[in-house]
Amino acid sequence: MLNILSILFGLVSLVIVIPATIPLLGWANWLALPLIAIGVVLGQLSSSRSGRNFCLVVAAIAVVRLSLGGGII
């Protein structure tokens, strides 16, 4: 059950992160990062690791986008 919740948090975060790759929408990544963190914690508590790994991939995309934009843009 926790793995499914982790995947759902990852999917919601991915829906936020994908449009945030457009210039001037990078601030949306800051909204997605707490959701990703919750998904990672839920995935870690689960017996399966696929939800956690999915959230970590989404987090990597968000962090790379934030670093390219200087953290804001």
N, C-alpha and C positions, 0 to 999 in steps of 0.2 A: 504494500500500500504506500509506503514512504517513497519507494522508487517511482511510482506513478505520479505522486505529488511533485517529486523532484523534476521529472520530465515535463510536467505541466508548467511549473515555474520556469523551466528552461525555454519552453515554447513561447510563453508570454514574453519573456525577456528577449527572445529572438525577434519577435514581432516588433518590439521597441528598437532593438539594435539595428536591424536592417535599414529602416528609413533614416536612422541616425548617421549613416555613412554619407548622406548627402551633406554638402557644405552648409554651414550655419545651423545644422540640426544636431550637432555633436553633444549639446547639453542633454539630449534625451538619454545618452549613455549613462549619465549620472543617475537618472531615474531607474535605469535597468540594473545597475550594479547591486543595490540592496536586494532586489528580487533574485539575482543570480546567487548572491551569498546565501540566501535562504534555501535555494535549490541545492546548493553544494552541501549545506549542513544536512538537509533532509536525505540527500543521496548518500552521504557518509553514514548516516544512521541506518540506512537500508541494508539488507543482506546482498543486494545486487548493486553493482557499481556503474551501470550504464547511465543512469540519471545524473550521477555526480560527474561522470566524464563528459556528458553532453553539456552540462552547465559550465564546466571548465572551458570547453571549446568556445561557447558563447562569450564567456568572460574574456578569453584571449582576444576575440574579435573586438570586443568593446574597449579593452585596454589599448590595443594597437591603434584603434581609431582615435581614442583620446590622446595618445601620445603624438600622433601625427598632427592633430589639431591644436596641440599645446595645452590640452586639458579643458578648454572652454569651447572653442569653435568646432 
